[in-house]
Amino acid sequence: MHPYYPLLARTPLLRGMRPDELDTLLDCFAPRVRRYARDEILLLTGYETREVGILLEGSITAVKSTPDGASVAITHMSPGGLFGDVLSGSSQKSPVTVMATTSCLALYLPYQKIIRPCAKLHSAHLQLMQNLVLTISDKYFALDRRVELLICKSLRARISLWLLDEAHRAGSDTFTTPLTRAGLAEYLNCDRSALSRELSRMQHDGLIETWRSSFKLLDKDRLKNV
């Protein structure tokens, strides 16, 4: 696990942990690690989990099925992404299916060991529990933002909100997304051809520049007022 320590220390759950603290926690938790092939399922809708997953390599997508049989991408994760953290502390079954969009590697921490420190009560474990509460709180607000995106009345408004959020996350008006056009269309809950047409119009209107998975925001003020 040592090669992944820098990544683990940047995750919401283990943020700021020193290597010796990670040693202590991983010794206590005895986590399991599993590799998945592309399109393999990590968590299936309707099933429970009592583990918190941390993505070490690759990318995954959480997808929710609609009553008409369609699928809507709820979120995409890259290395450092956390999943199962809310569900593992609940009596509910998973409302989404989490699947690998590329070959990936995931580490699983037992939830009961997270919330029930060992007798030594390591300071790192106390920090871990604080991080877990903060992570769940942050996910609540992220979900609220996702709902805000989906209820936008126009496709251009949805695209604009997504672009602004991604630029903020990247800390730059130029960024690259791991999503393909098909993946982005699914995330925005729209048709792929409609997405391509609207992106072309937005380029023509001087709002953005885009090439494949790269975007550059040219007029953020106009994007905010779409």
N, C-alpha and C positions, 0 to 999 in steps of 0.2 A: 503493500500500500504506500510505501514511502514516496515513490515517484508522483503520487497523486496528492500529496500533502499540500502543496501550494494551491491546487484547485480546491481541495476540501476547505482550506482556511478562508476561501473567498465565498463559499456558499452561505446562504442565509442562516442555516442551522449551525454551522461550525465557524462562523465568521470570527476572524481574529485569533483563532486558536494557535498556540505555539506547537512545534513538532512534538515536544515532550507531553503536552496536554493531549494531543491527538493519539499518541502512544497509549496514554492512560485510558482514554475513552474506548479506543478500539480493543484494547485488552479486556476491558470490562464487558463490552458488547458482543465480542466475537461475531462480527457481521459476516453475512454471506455475500459473495460476489458472483454475478452470473452474466454471461455474454449472450446476446440475442442477435439473430440474423435479421436482415431487413424484412419488414412486414410481420415479424413475430410479435405476439401479444405479451405485454408485461402485466397488464391488469385488465380483466374482462368485466364489462357491465354486468351488474347483478351479483357480483362476488364481493366478499369482505377481504380486508387485509389488516394485518396487525404489524406491518413493517413500514418504515419510512424509507423511501428510495432516493438515492442520490445518483444522478447520471454522471458517469466518469468519462465516457467516450460516446461519440455519435450524437444522434438526435432522435427525439420521440415526439409524438403528437397525441393529445387527448381528444377523443372524438365522441360526440353525443349523437345518438340516433333520434330522428324525429318520427312522429306517428305515421308519416307517409313512407317511411323506409329510407329516407335520405339521411346523410350524415353531415354534421356540422363540426368543424374543427374548433375546439374550445381554446386550446393553447398549444404552443409549440415550445419545446425545451431543447437547449444545447447543453454541453458539459457544465456541470455545476447546478443544473436544474433539480428541483426537489419535487417529489410526487408521493402521494399517499400520506402526507403529514397531517392533513385534516381528517381524512377518512379513517386512518388507523386509530384515532381516538374517539371514533363515533360508533354507534350501534347500527348505523345504516350500511347498506350495500352500495357499491360503486355506481354512480350515475353515468360514468363515462368508461370508454375503453381506451387504454393507453397502449399504443403500438409503436414499434421501432420504424422510423422513416429511413434510417440507415442502419448498418451494423452498429451495435452499441454495447456498452458495458455498464452495468448498474451495481451499486453497492446498497445493501439493505440493512437497516438498523432496527432491532426489535423495539417496538413502541413501549412495551412494558418496562424495559430496562432504561429507557429514556426518562420516563416519569417516576420511576422508583429507583433512586440512587442506591448504590451499594453502601455497605456499612462505613466505608472510609469517607464517604461524602466529599469527594474531590471538588475543589473549587471549579474545575473545568466542567463538571457535571451540572453545577448550579448555573453556570453561564449558558450551558447548552439548553437548559429548561427555559431560561429567560429568552434565548434566541428562538425557541420553538413558539412561544407565545407571540413574539413579535412577528414571526413568519406567518402565522395563521392570521394575524391582524392585517398584515400587508396583502395577503391573498384575498381577504374580504374586499379591500378597496380596489384591487386589480380586477376582481369579478365585477364590481360596480362599473369600472371603466369599460369592461367588455360589453356589458349590457348597454351602456351609453353608445357604444359603437354600433351595436346591432339595431338600435332603435332609430338611428339616423334615417331621415326620410329619403335621402337620395344616395345613389352609389358614390357620387363625387364627394359627398359629405363623409361617408364611411372611409373612403380612400384617404381623404385629407386628414381625418382624425388619426388614422393608422400611421400615416407618414409622419405626422407631428410627434406622435408617441415614440416611434422608432428613432427619430432624429434625437429626441430628448434622451432616450436610453443610450444611444451611441455617443452622445456628447458632441455631435457634429451634424451639419446640414447635409453631409454626404455619407452614405452608409450602404452596406450590402446586407441583404436579408438571406437567411438560409432557405426561405420558402421559394418553391418554384411558382410559376404563374398559376398552375392548377392548385397548388397548396394555398396560395394567397387568395384565390377565388373562393376556395372552400372556407377559409378563415373569415372572409368578409361576407360569406353566405350569398354569393352571386355567381352568375354564369361566367365561365372563363373568357368567352369571346366578348361579353359585355365589359368585363374588366379591362381587356386589352384595348377595346375601343375607347373607353373612358380615359385610360392612361395616355393614349395617343392624343386625345382632345386636350388633356391637361398640359401635355408638352407643347402643343400648338398654341395654347393660351398663355404660355410663358410661366406656368406655375412650377413645373418640374423638368428635370432631365432624367431619363431612365435608359438603362441598357441592361437587358437580361435581369439580373437580380440586384443591380446597383441603382441607387436613386440619389438625386441631388435636388434639394429644395431651393427654388429660385425666388419665391415670394411667400414667405411664411405668413405675413399679415393677411394676404388674400386667402391663403389656405385656412387660416383661423376663422375667416368670415364666410366660408362657403355655406 
